[in-house]
Amino acid sequence: MMVRKQIGVGGAFVSVLAATMLTVSACSSGGGSAEPAASSSARIQSASVAPGVEKDSVLDLNSTKDMTGVITTVPIGKSPYDKNMPDICNFITPAAMTELGAETKKKGFYGSPLVYQACLLRPAASFTTEFTLGAGIFVNNIQEHLGAPSLRDALIRSGVSIAPKVEAYELRDRATNKTGGPYSCEVAWGTFYGTASINIIDDNSEEGICDRTVAAAKILQPLLPKSPSQMRPTS
């Protein structure tokens, strides 16, 4: 008999994945093994910046300016963050994991790691349970993200307050929200580097699923990169 642990977001069993991770099988594409939660920060290294880039603009990879609330319109093909995506697991603290009810975390990908990074968290160390909790960042700007084929006609509402100066979109992907599950709701918002996204997938219940996703996003948003100098690939 399986005993399930209730996790901390809204007192509900949840699975949080980044935007395009809309099936549990996608988790298997992650690299590395599950690791216990540990306090660490992304390593910051000096980066080459193209001539003529304005200091402390979204294109200035060495800027330490807090860009919370800044939303880039730079298209993916011209983004300096291509190949400069950090391991998001390094940003998620033990305190946040406790609040979310997670015990382990694991670096995970879907598609190219050069334009997308995710961290998958689980309430159990085995990574065999049906619930996952995570965070993802994309080089795609928010309009490109919302225009993805899997998210067309998925918008529920906009202007969802996640933090001061940060408003997000709620999205339901019709492909996954079928009778009998799995059920999902995504919260995505524009950033200086592209898009941040939290996606909850629950195999068994859609009750309050978007409220639960917003609650998770409010916990994770303050931990994600705030300045270009934090955007470095992790070896």
N, C-alpha and C positions, 0 to 999 in steps of 0.2 A: 504494500500500500504506500503510495507516495504522500509525503507530508509536505505541503507547500508553505513557504514562509511569506507572510504578508509584507509587502514593501512599503516604504514610507510616503509615497506620493499619493495624497488624498486617501490613504488607508485602503488602497486597492491593489490587486495584482496587475502589474503592467509590464509591457515590453517596450522599451524605447530604442529606436534605431534611427539613423540618419535618413534623410528624405527618400532616397531611392532604394533603401533596403526594405523592401516590402514583402519579403518572404523570409521565413526562418532559415531556409537553406543558404541565403546570402551570407549568413554569419560565418559559414565555413571558409569563405574566401579571405578571412583575416589572417594576418601573419603573426607568428609567435604563439606561445602558450599562455594560459591564464596565469596572472600574477596577483598576489595579494595587494591590497591597496597600500600605497606608500606615498609619502609626501615628497614631491619632486617638482622642479620647474624646468621649463624649456630652456635649453642652452641658447644664449644670444651671441651671434657672431656678426662681424662686419660683412656687409654685402656690397657688391658692385652696383652702382646706380648710373643709369644712362645720363649722358651729358644733357644739361638744360632742365633737369627735373627740379621743380620748385621744392625748397626745403620744407619739410613737415607736410607735404602733400601726400595723398594716398599712394603716389608712385615712389615716394622716398622710403626705400626699404630700411634705412638706418634711423628713421625717425622714432623717437621715444615718446612722442606726443600721444596722449590719451585720445583716441578717436572713437570713443563710444558715441553712438548716434550718427556717425558719418556713414553715408551710403554711397558706395561707388557706382558709377555708370560705365566704368571702363569695361569693354567687352572681353570675353575670355581670351580671345586670340592676342590681346594686347596687354594682358595683366602681367605685372612683374611677379605675381605670387605663383605663377606656374613654376613648378619645381621648387617652390619655397613654402610648402605646407608642413607645419610641425605635427608631431605626434600629440594628439589632443589628450591622450591619457596622462601626459605630464602636467596638464593644467588642472586635472580633477583631483581635489584634495580628499584626504580621509574624512574630514568633517562633512563634506558634501555627500560622500558615499554613504556615510552613516545616515544622513538626513533622507537620502533616497532609498535606503534599505539595501544597498549593494555591499557585497563582501569582496568581490574580485573584479579586476578590469583587464581588458585585452585589446591591443591595437587591432583595428579591423579596417578593411577596404571593401569598396564595391566599384569596379571599374579602375581607372588609372589612379595610382597613388599620387601622381604629379598634380592633379587638379582637385583631389578630394581626400580627406582624412576623416577617420572616425575612431571613437573609443567605445568599445562594447563592455558593459558592466552587467554582472549577474548577482543575484541574491545568494547563490550557492557556488562553491568553488569548483564543482565538477563541470560546469558549462553544459550540462545535459538537460537542464530544465527548459521549459517552453517559454520562459520569460527572460527578456534581455533589456537592459537599460543603457542608453548611450548618448553620444553627442557627435555631430558631424559638421564639418566646414567645407565649403565649396569655393572654387575660384569664380564660378559663374556669378555674375551680378544677380540681384534679386529678380529683375524682370526676365532674365534668361532662365533662371530657375523656375519661375512660375509658368514659363512658356514650354517647359519640357513636356513631351507627349504624354507621359504618365500622369501629369498633373493638370492637363487641360480640363476645364470645366469642374475642377475640384475645389475651387475657392468657396469657403463658407462665409467668412467675414474677414475684414481688414481692420486695422487700427486697434489690434489687441495689445494692451499695455503689458510689456514684459519687464521693463525697468525704466527709470527716468531717461528720457530721450530715445527710448527704443520701443517701436511699435512693430507688431508682427502680423502675419497672415495665418489663419486657420485653414487647413486643407484636408479634404477627405478624398482619398484615391478610390474611385469607384471599383477598380479592379480587385481590390482586396476587401472591400466592405460588402461582402455577399452574405446571404442568409446562412447562418451556421458558422460564420467567421472564416478566417481571422478578420478582426476589426482593427481599423487604424485611424489615427488623426495626427496630422503633422502641424507643427508650429515652426514657421520659417521667417527670418527677418534679414534685411539688408545690412551689410557691414562695410568697413573700409576695404576689405580684401575680396568680398563677394557676398556669400550667403552663409548664415548659420542656421542649422536645422535640428529640431528634435522631433522624432516620430515615435509614437506609441503604437505597438501592435499587441493586441490581446486576443488570444486564440478562443477565449470563451465568452467574453462579455464586452459590449460596447457601452455599458452604462457609464455616463459621465466621462467618456474617453477623451473628449477635447478639453474638459476642465482639468483632467489629470495631466494632459500634455502641457497645458499652460503652466500648471504648478511645477512640473519638472523643468520647463524652460526658465522659469524665474529663479530656480536654484542654480542651474548650470550657466546661464548667461553671464553673470559677473565673473566667472572663472575663465571664460574663453579669451583669446588674444584681444588686447585693447590697443596695441600699437604695432606699427610695421616691424619694429626691431624684434618682436616676438615671433615673427613669421620666418622660421628657418626649418629646413628639413632636419630630422633627427636621425642620426646614423645608428 
